[in-house]
Amino acid sequence: MRDLDPAPETAGMLLEWYDRNARDLPWRVPPHRSRAGFRADPYHVWLSEVMLQQTTVAAVGPYFHKFTTLWPSVSHLAAAEDADVMAAWAGLGYYARARNLLKCARQVAGELDGCFPDTEAGLATLPGIGPYTAAAIAAIAFDRPAVVVDGNVERVMARLFDIRTPLPAAKPEIKAAAAALTPAERPGDHAQAVMDLGATICTPRNPACGICPLMAGCLARRNGSAADLPAKTPKAAKPVRRGVAYLARRADGAILLERRPDKGLLGGMLGLPGPDWGETVPAHRPPVDAEWRISPLVVRHTFTHFHLELEVRVTELPEGAQARSGRFHPGAELRAGDLPTVFRKALKAGLAGLDD
């Protein structure tokens, strides 16, 4: 670490701030109850942490409420139908998380009597639980002195300790800084306090340094580098992939859909038929012989590693028509949540093309 480290009382000051300013989150035990010995439900912590990966707190709230209403315990979730869980997940993206959610729930319910392990090492053996999630559950649900480092924590530590090494190379240094700050008492509240500080005060842009409880010991504020941290290695430009989605609507209003393979992007989800995406628009390979036309609306969607441009081709079919693959779903029963976002966009674009 550096010659000028934040003062040893920093963790205590942070907890005092958290006791007054903790965010009210549906999966959280507030600090006054935590101090009295109450602990968060490990199922709630696990579910929220998986949902929060690559997603905002505001977006996760309604999904968390939906899941805990439909499946109030890990055993209820383990017994759910895959398709129901995938449909409830639609809109959160990164569907491999939903598949791992089910695998993990079934392992906990089937092999561990519905009880999550209470250590980082034990949690890390479960499907879909990586180092961050294992540390978060261990700290928040079991009050273990685990070092929890997410994007908010990275930002707070980079500024507090004036760590100028660009991310991702700075991760070991940042984790060491977070470990140095983690107290033996109330480590779960401490982990949540750092997250809250990053989310509400030590924000990416225009941090509110003047009201930060740690401003006196913040090295980046002292050195004038807070607004520039954490430094990041420039990302390579995302490539563009192109594809085709086929929208076939029968006279009775039914829409042709197919379930994607379990493995791969959007695995296990319903979607419009179409070939794999690539650098160029794929050759015309419709799921049913018909007169197809191209919708004037091009669908654009961004995934983690690439941008997608999707051409939507549409056709009207007589009632009772069948396709080579997939099956027709009654249009009146098709809910927006049954499809991932990219196919909701494609469906909307295709219907606009049909109804022109």
C-alpha positions in Angstrom: 0.0 0.0 0.0 1.1 3.6 0.2 2.8 5.8 2.8 -0.3 7.8 3.3 -3.1 5.3 3.9 -6.6 6.4 5.1 -6.8 6.6 8.9 -7.5 3.3 10.8 -10.9 4.7 12.0 -12.2 5.0 8.4 -14.2 1.7 8.7 -15.9 3.0 11.9 -16.8 6.3 10.3 -18.2 4.5 7.3 -20.4 2.3 9.5 -21.7 5.4 11.4 -22.6 6.9 8.1 -24.3 3.7 6.9 -26.4 3.5 10.1 -27.9 6.9 9.2 -28.1 6.6 5.5 -28.5 2.9 4.4 -30.6 2.5 1.3 -33.9 0.7 1.8 -33.6 -2.4 -0.4 -36.1 -5.3 -0.4 -33.5 -7.9 0.2 -31.6 -6.0 2.9 -31.8 -6.2 6.7 -31.6 -2.6 7.8 -28.6 -1.7 10.1 -30.6 -1.2 13.3 -31.9 -4.8 12.9 -28.5 -6.1 11.8 -26.9 -4.6 15.0 -29.5 -6.5 17.0 -28.4 -9.8 15.4 -30.8 -10.3 12.6 -29.4 -11.6 9.3 -30.6 -11.4 5.8 -32.2 -14.5 4.2 -29.4 -16.2 2.2 -31.9 -17.0 -0.5 -32.8 -13.3 -0.8 -29.1 -12.2 -0.9 -28.2 -14.8 -3.4 -31.1 -14.0 -5.7 -30.5 -10.3 -5.5 -26.8 -10.6 -6.2 -27.3 -12.8 -9.2 -29.9 -10.3 -10.6 -27.7 -7.3 -9.9 -24.9 -8.6 -12.1 -24.8 -6.1 -15.0 -28.1 -4.6 -13.9 -29.1 -1.6 -11.8 -30.8 -1.7 -8.4 -33.8 0.1 -9.8 -34.3 -2.4 -12.5 -33.9 -5.4 -10.2 -36.5 -4.4 -7.6 -39.6 -5.5 -9.5 -37.9 -8.8 -10.7 -36.9 -9.6 -7.1 -40.5 -9.0 -5.9 -41.9 -11.2 -8.8 -39.5 -14.1 -8.0 -40.0 -14.0 -4.3 -43.7 -13.9 -4.7 -43.8 -16.8 -7.2 -41.0 -18.8 -5.5 -40.7 -17.7 -1.8 -37.8 -20.1 -1.0 -35.0 -21.8 -2.8 -36.9 -25.0 -2.6 -39.9 -23.4 -4.4 -37.6 -22.1 -7.1 -35.9 -25.5 -7.5 -39.3 -27.1 -8.2 -40.3 -24.4 -10.8 -40.6 -25.2 -14.5 -37.6 -24.0 -16.5 -39.8 -22.1 -19.0 -41.6 -20.3 -16.2 -38.3 -19.1 -14.7 -36.9 -18.1 -18.0 -40.1 -16.1 -18.8 -39.9 -14.4 -15.4 -36.3 -13.5 -16.0 -37.0 -12.0 -19.5 -35.7 -8.4 -19.6 -32.9 -8.9 -17.2 -30.6 -10.2 -19.9 -27.6 -12.5 -19.6 -29.8 -15.6 -19.6 -26.9 -17.9 -18.6 -27.5 -16.4 -15.1 -31.1 -17.7 -15.1 -30.0 -21.2 -16.2 -27.4 -21.2 -13.4 -30.0 -19.9 -11.0 -32.0 -23.0 -11.5 -29.0 -25.3 -11.3 -27.9 -23.7 -8.1 -31.4 -23.8 -6.6 -31.8 -27.5 -7.4 -28.4 -28.3 -5.9 -29.1 -26.4 -2.7 -32.6 -27.9 -2.4 -31.6 -31.4 -3.4 -28.2 -31.9 -1.9 -28.0 -29.3 0.9 -31.4 -29.6 2.5 -32.3 -26.1 1.3 -29.5 -24.4 3.2 -26.8 -22.3 1.5 -23.2 -22.9 2.7 -22.1 -20.2 5.1 -18.5 -19.8 3.9 -17.0 -18.3 0.7 -15.4 -21.6 -0.1 -18.6 -23.5 0.2 -20.6 -21.0 -1.7 -18.1 -20.9 -4.6 -18.7 -24.6 -5.3 -22.3 -23.8 -6.4 -23.3 -23.2 -10.1 -23.2 -19.6 -11.1 -21.5 -18.3 -7.9 -18.2 -16.7 -8.6 -15.7 -15.1 -6.2 -17.7 -11.8 -5.9 -21.1 -13.4 -5.3 -19.6 -15.9 -2.8 -18.0 -13.1 -0.9 -21.2 -11.0 -1.0 -23.4 -13.8 0.3 -20.9 -14.8 3.0 -20.6 -11.2 4.2 -24.2 -10.0 4.0 -26.1 -13.2 4.9 -23.6 -14.8 7.3 -21.6 -11.7 8.5 -18.3 -13.3 7.5 -15.3 -10.9 7.1 -15.3 -11.5 3.3 -13.8 -9.0 0.9 -16.6 -7.9 -1.4 -15.5 -6.0 -4.5 -18.0 -4.8 -7.1 -17.9 -1.8 -9.4 -19.0 0.6 -6.6 -16.3 -0.8 -4.3 -13.6 -0.6 -7.0 -14.4 3.1 -7.5 -14.4 3.9 -3.7 -11.2 2.1 -3.1 -9.4 3.5 -6.1 -10.2 7.0 -4.9 -9.8 6.5 -1.2 -6.3 5.0 -1.7 -5.5 7.0 -4.9 -4.9 3.8 -6.9 -4.0 5.0 -10.4 -3.2 1.7 -12.1 -5.9 1.2 -14.8 -8.5 -1.4 -14.5 -8.6 -4.4 -14.9 -4.8 -4.5 -13.9 -5.7 -2.7 -10.7 -8.0 -5.4 -9.4 -5.5 -7.1 -7.0 -4.4 -3.7 -5.6 -8.0 -2.7 -5.1 -8.9 -5.9 -3.4 -5.9 -5.6 -1.1 -7.1 -2.0 -0.2 -10.7 -3.3 0.5 -9.3 -6.1 2.6 -7.3 -3.7 4.7 -10.4 -1.7 5.4 -12.8 -4.6 6.2 -13.4 -4.8 9.9 -13.8 -7.9 12.0 -17.1 -6.5 13.5 -20.1 -6.0 11.2 -18.3 -7.0 8.0 -21.7 -7.5 6.3 -22.9 -4.0 7.0 -19.4 -2.7 6.1 -19.6 -4.4 2.6 -23.1 -2.8 2.1 -21.9 0.5 3.3 -19.1 0.7 0.8 -21.6 -0.2 -2.0 -24.0 2.4 -0.8 -21.3 5.1 -0.7 -20.3 4.3 -4.2 -23.9 4.3 -5.4 -25.0 7.5 -3.8 -22.0 9.8 -3.0 -18.8 8.4 -4.6 -20.5 8.3 -8.0 -18.8 7.8 -11.4 -19.4 11.4 -12.4 -19.5 14.5 -10.1 -18.8 12.7 -6.8 -20.2 14.5 -3.8 -16.9 14.8 -2.0 -18.1 17.6 0.2 -20.6 15.4 2.0 -18.6 12.2 2.0 -18.0 10.7 5.4 -14.5 9.6 4.3 -13.4 12.9 2.7 -10.8 13.7 5.3 -8.8 10.5 4.6 -9.4 10.3 0.9 -6.1 10.4 -0.9 -7.6 11.1 -4.3 -9.4 14.1 -3.0 -6.3 15.3 -1.3 -4.3 14.9 -4.6 -7.0 16.2 -6.9 -7.4 12.9 -8.8 -10.8 11.8 -7.6 -12.7 12.7 -10.8 -10.2 10.6 -12.9 -10.5 7.4 -10.9 -10.7 4.6 -11.3 -8.6 4.7 -14.5 -9.6 2.2 -17.1 -7.8 0.6 -20.0 -9.6 1.7 -23.2 -12.0 -1.0 -24.5 -11.8 -2.3 -28.0 -14.7 -1.3 -30.2 -17.5 -3.8 -30.3 -18.0 -5.7 -33.6 -21.3 -5.7 -35.4 -23.1 -8.9 -36.2 -26.0 -9.2 -38.6 -28.9 -11.6 -38.6 -32.4 -12.3 -39.8 -35.5 -13.0 -37.8 -38.6 -14.5 -39.4 -42.1 -13.4 -38.3 -44.8 -15.7 -39.5 -48.4 -14.8 -38.4 -51.3 -17.1 -39.2 -54.8 -15.8 -40.0 -55.9 -16.9 -36.5 -53.2 -14.5 -35.0 -50.8 -17.2 -33.9 -47.1 -16.4 -34.1 -44.4 -18.9 -35.0 -41.7 -19.2 -32.3 -38.9 -21.6 -31.5 -37.0 -22.3 -28.4 -33.3 -21.7 -28.7 -30.7 -24.4 -27.7 -30.0 -24.5 -24.0 -26.4 -23.6 -24.5 -25.2 -20.4 -26.0 -26.6 -16.8 -26.1 -30.2 -16.5 -25.0 -30.1 -20.3 -24.3 -33.5 -21.9 -23.6 -35.4 -18.8 -24.5 -38.3 -18.4 -26.9 -37.6 -16.3 -30.0 -38.4 -15.8 -33.6 -36.9 -18.4 -36.0 -33.7 -17.4 -37.8 -30.2 -18.6 -38.6 -27.1 -17.8 -36.6 -25.8 -14.3 -36.6 -22.6 -13.4 -38.4 -20.5 -10.7 -40.1 -23.0 -10.5 -43.0 -26.7 -11.0 -43.4 -27.3 -14.8 -43.6 -28.7 -16.4 -46.7 -32.5 -16.6 -46.8 -33.5 -19.8 -45.0 -37.2 -19.4 -44.0 -38.9 -21.8 -41.5 -41.9 -22.2 -43.9 -42.4 -21.9 -47.6 -44.3 -18.6 -48.2 -44.0 -15.2 -49.7 -41.7 -13.2 -47.4 -41.1 -9.5 -47.4 -38.6 -7.4 -45.4 -40.0 -5.1 -42.7 -38.8 -1.5 -43.2 -37.7 -1.4 -39.5 -34.2 -2.8 -38.7 -33.7 -4.0 -35.1 -30.6 -2.8 -33.4 -29.6 -4.4 -30.1 -26.4 -4.4 -28.0 -25.0 -7.4 -26.2 -22.0 -7.5 -23.9 -19.5 -8.2 -26.6 -21.1 -7.1 -29.9 -23.8 -5.0 -31.5 -26.5 -6.7 -33.5 -28.4 -5.5 -36.6 -31.4 -7.8 -37.2 -33.4 -7.8 -40.4 -37.0 -8.9 -39.9 -38.8 -10.8 -42.7 -42.5 -11.2 -42.4 -45.3 -13.3 -43.9 -49.0 -14.0 -43.4 -50.1 -17.7 -43.4 -53.6 -19.3 -43.6 -55.1 -20.7 -40.4 -53.8 -24.1 -39.6 -50.5 -23.7 -41.5 -47.5 -25.5 -40.0 -43.8 -24.9 -40.1 -40.7 -27.1 -40.4 -39.6 -26.2 -37.0 -40.9 -24.3 -33.9 -44.6 -24.0 -33.1 -47.3 -21.5 -33.4 -48.3 -19.7 -30.2 -51.7 -18.0 -29.9 -51.0 -14.2 -30.3 -53.5 -13.3 -27.6 -51.6 -15.5 -25.0 -48.2 -14.2 -25.9 -46.9 -11.9 -23.2 -44.0 -9.5 -23.7 -42.1 -11.1 -20.9 -42.1 -14.5 -22.7 -39.5 -13.1 -25.1 -36.0 -11.7 -24.4 -35.6 -8.0 -25.3 -34.1 -8.5 -28.7 -37.0 -10.6 -29.9 -39.5 -8.3 -28.4 -38.0 -5.6 -30.6 -38.1 -7.9 -33.6 -41.7 -8.9 -32.9 -42.7 -5.2 -32.7 -40.8 -4.4 -35.9 -42.3 -7.4 -37.7 -45.9 -6.7 -36.7 -45.4 -3.1 -37.9 -44.3 -4.4 -41.2 -47.2 -6.8 -41.5 -49.8 -4.1 -40.6 -48.4 -1.5 -42.9 
